[in-house]
Amino acid sequence: MDSTDNNKILEVKNLKTYFYTDGGVVKAVDGVSFDLKVMETLGIVGETGSGKSVTALSILRLIKQPPGKIVEGEILFNGNNILDMNIRELQDFRGNRISMIFQDPMTSLNPVFTVGNQIMEAIIAHRNVDKKTARIESYKLLEMVGIPDLKRRFTSYPHEFSGGMRQRVMIAMAIANSPDILIADEPTTALDVTIQAQILELMEELKEKTNSSIIIITHDLGVVAKYADRVMVMYAGKAVEFSDVGTIFYKPCHPYTLGLMESITRLDETKREQLKPIEGTPPSLIDLPEGCVFRLRCRYAIEKCRKEYPPFVEIEKGHFAACVRAQEFLSGSLSRVKK
């Protein structure tokens, strides 16, 4: 998030996306800022309801209106604000410059069209090619993502594929036009462990082949540790910590990040220790508490935490956190998660 870095392909500035419901205003994303560099993998982590998916949908302006609305902020792609694009510009932009792999491929693929036709449609929509060329390109894409028996599978319907195969088809559609940014929203949630590893390795290989940047949204810190270059931790619609992956794992400076680290098993532990879950539950995004939104679950909370929400500031080069005690964690005067 260094303003002097010219290698940034995406900048999100003070993004606020709210949902207006009968029960009140849901502040799903509330002032989030981050950037993405060329050929970088950015991990966005947090509990369910922290605002990860809404952030991704906001980047592509896929928020359903009403009840949702992007009320403030900028989303700059190569310096151009996506929020200023008209409908025609957006249609050309989505799936071409930025693509998204959704959580559930079964609900994202059209059940009444063959897999081949859906991939061809993604190509024809953004490239001036005929159906024959689109078909050839579709075969290449299916082969690239590891789909066997191409001719038969090309004419198959989504329900004839396994979960892992459907996810591969979604990836093929997402990379059909060599996008600059690929957003993967929980791409392995519904898959077994073996298929998860295959899908993630495939995304990493495609990143190298297409020179794209990746935003991977997940609650799996193991995935983040292996594949991400930098990490943004979200809680209750806000970014609470942001840095490179090594710093996040070994020098966390926000109590929520510490809690996430303490709630996972580690292979480097010399003895078995009981996991420490984060106590309590996330707050309602309609009725957020005053001060720091995490303070009701935080064992490090002090009186100052009740009065004001801490600013999201740079506590050391490239390391941002929103906690009044971040410098104490950084200096070591407060204990961190065991390394």
N, C-alpha and C positions, 0 to 999 in steps of 0.2 A: 504493500500500500504506500510505497514511496512515490511521491509526486514527481520525482526527477527521473523515474524509470520510463524510458521510451519503448519498452518491449511489451507494453500492455495492450491486449486486444480487446478487453472488456473492462469497463469501470462501472460499478454500481454505487451511486451516491445518495445517501439518506433516503433509501427506498421505504415507502410506507404503503402497504396494501391492506385495506380494511374491508370488512364484510358487514353490511347493514342488515341486521336481523330484527325480528320482533322483540327479542330479548335484550337488544342493545347492540353496540358497535364492537365487533370482534377485531381487535388489532393484531391480525395474523402476522404481519411483518411491520415492524415499527422502528424505522430509522436505521436500516441495515446498509452498511457500506463495505465494499471489498473490490478487489481487482483480480484479473486473470491474465497471466502472461502467455506469450506464444509458446506452444508445445508444452504447457504445464498441465499437471493434473491437480486440481483443487478439490479437497474433500470438505463436504459440509456435513457436520454431525450434530446430533442432539436427539432428545427423546421425541416420541410421537407428539405432534402438536406444537413443536418448537418453531415452525415456520419454514422448514427446509423446502418442502415441495411448492409452497406458495411463492417462495422466492424464485424458484426455477420457472414456474408458470408465468410469473410477472415478467421475467426477462423476455419471454416469447409473446407476451401480452395475450395469454390464454385464460386470463381470469374472467369468469362469466359475470357479465354485468346486466342487470343486478343479479345477486346482491353485492358482488365484489366491486372494488374500485381502487385503482392506484391513485392515491390522493396527493402524493408528493414524491419528489426525487428525480434522478436522472439515471438512465441506463445507456451508457455510451459504448457503441461497437465501432472500433477504429475511429473514435472521435465523433460519431454521428449518434444522436439521441434516438433510440428506438421508440420512445414515447411520442415522438413527433411524426412518425411515419403514418401515412394514410393506409387504407385497407389494401389497395393494390400493391403498395410497397411492402406491406407486411406479408402478403401472400407469396411474393417473390422471395422474401427474406427467410421465412420459416422453411425448414427442410432444405434450404440451399446454403445459407451462411451459418445458421445455427440449427441443429437438429436435436431431437429429444427422444430418449428411450424411456418409455413409461413403465410404471411398476408392474402392471398386469397386461401382458401381451394379448391375452384372450379377449379382453375388453377393448383393446386398442386396434386389433385387426378386425376387418369387416368380415363377418361369418358367411356372407353370401357371394363373395368374390374369391377366386383362387389366389393363392399366395403370389404366383407369377404376375397376375394382373395388377395386384396392389403394388408390387415393386416397380413394374413398368410405369404405372401411373405416377409414382414419385419421380421417376426419371423424366418422363414426357412433360410433366408440369413445369419443370425448371430448365429443360434443355431443348433446343430446336432439333430434335431427332425424330425419325420415323419409327413405327412400331417394330420393324425388323431389327433396327439398331438397338432399340430399348430392350427387346427380348434377349439379344446377345449380351448386353450389359447386365441384364438381370441374372442370366446364367453365371456370369463371372462373379457377381456379388454373392450368389448362393454358394458357389464353390469357395469363395474367399472366407465365408463364415462357417465353412465346414458342413454344409448340407449334402448328404450323399444321394445317389440316385437322382440326379438333377432333373431329367426329363419327366419322371413320374411326380417328383415333389413340386415341380413348377406348376403342374395342373391340379395339385391337391388343395384342399380347403383347410383353414386354420385348425378346425376340430380334429383333423387327421394327424396333427403334429403333437409331440409331447411338449411339456412346458419349456424344457431347455431348447428344443428345436424352434418353438414359436419365438422365444427370446432372440435366437440367432436371426430369424427372419426380421424381427424388429430392428436389430442392429444393421442388417443388410439395407433395409429401407432408410435408416438414419444416415448411413454413410454413402448412399447412392450418388449424391452430388458433391462428395468430398467436402463436407462443411468445415468451416474454420473452427467451430466449437461444437462439441458433442456433450449434451447434458444427459447423464444417466441417473434417473430417479429410482433408487432402490432396485437396480437391475437384476438382483439375484435373490430377492425376498422369497419368492415362491419356489425356489429351486433347491434340490438336494446339494449337499456339500461338494460332491465331485463335479457336478455341473456348474456350480458357482465358480469354482476355480477355473474351469474351462472358459466360461464367459468372460471373466475378468482378464485372463491371459489374452483372450482374443481381442478385447478392447485395447489392451496395451500394445499388441502387435499392430493393430489398425492405426493407432495413434502415431506410431513410427512411420508407417507406410504413407499415411495421408498428411502428416505434419500438422495434425489438429491439436487443439487444446481440449481438455476434458474437465467437466464438473461432475463429480460423483457424489450423490446424496445417499447417505447410509447411516444406520445406527450401529454398524459393525466396525468397531475400532481396529480390528485385525485387518480388515480391508484397507482402511485408511493408512495403517502403519506400513503396509506393503506397497501400495500403489500411489499414494498422494505425495506431492511435493510440498504443498502448504495445506493448512487446515483452518477452517472457520468453525468455531463451536457456537451453536445457537441455543438460546433458552427463552421461552415465552415471547417469541417474535423478535428477539434482539440478538445481535452478535455480542458474545461475552468474552471471546478470546480469538485471536488470529495470529498465526505465525507459521514457520516452517515445521514440518512434521516432527523432526527431532526435538525441537524446543517444546512443542505441545506435549510430547510424551515424557520428556525428562526434565523440563523446567516449567510445568504448568503454573500459572499465576492467578487462576480464578478458582474459587472453591467448587464450582460446578464441574469444571474440567477435572479437578482432582477427584471428585466423586465418581465421574465416569471411569477414570483410570483405576480406582480402587474396586470397582464393581466387575472387573474382568480378570480372568486368569492369566498368569504370565508364565511362559516356559522357562524363564531364567530364575524362578524362585527356587531356593535350595530346600525349602520345607513347605509343606502344605499349610496354607493359611485360609481362614474363613473369608469369603468375599464380603465386602461391606457395601450393601445397597444404599442408595441415596434415600434418606428418610422423607416421608411425606409424598405429596403429589404436586404436579405442576399447577399453577394458579389458573383460574378462569381468565381468558383473554378479554372478557367483557368487563370484569371487575378486578383490575390489577391492584395489588397493594401499593401503598405509598412507599417511596424510597426504592431500594434495590428489590427487584421482583423475586430474587432468589433467597432473600434474607430469612424467610420463614422456614427454609430447609437447610440453612447454612449454620454449621457449628462454629464458624469464625465470625459471625455477625456481631457488630458493635452498635452503639447508640447512633453513630453517624449514618449507618446503613438505613435507619428508619426514616431519615429526614429528606434524603435526596438520592436520585438515581445517579450512580457514578458515571462520569463521562468515559467514552471509549477512547482511550489515549495510548500513545506509544510509550511503553515503559522501558524499552531498550530497542535498539535498531531492528526494525522489522517485526517486533513483538508488541501486539496491542491487547489490552485487556480493559474490562469495565468492572473494576473492583477497587474500593478505597484502600484495601490492604495488599494490593498487587506488589508494591515495592517491598513489603515485608516478606512475601513469598519469594521474590526475586533475590533478596539478600540472604535468605535462609533463616531469618529470625522466626518465621513460622514454618512448621514442618510440612513437607510436601509428601506426595505419594511415594512409597518405597520404590527405589530404582532397581 
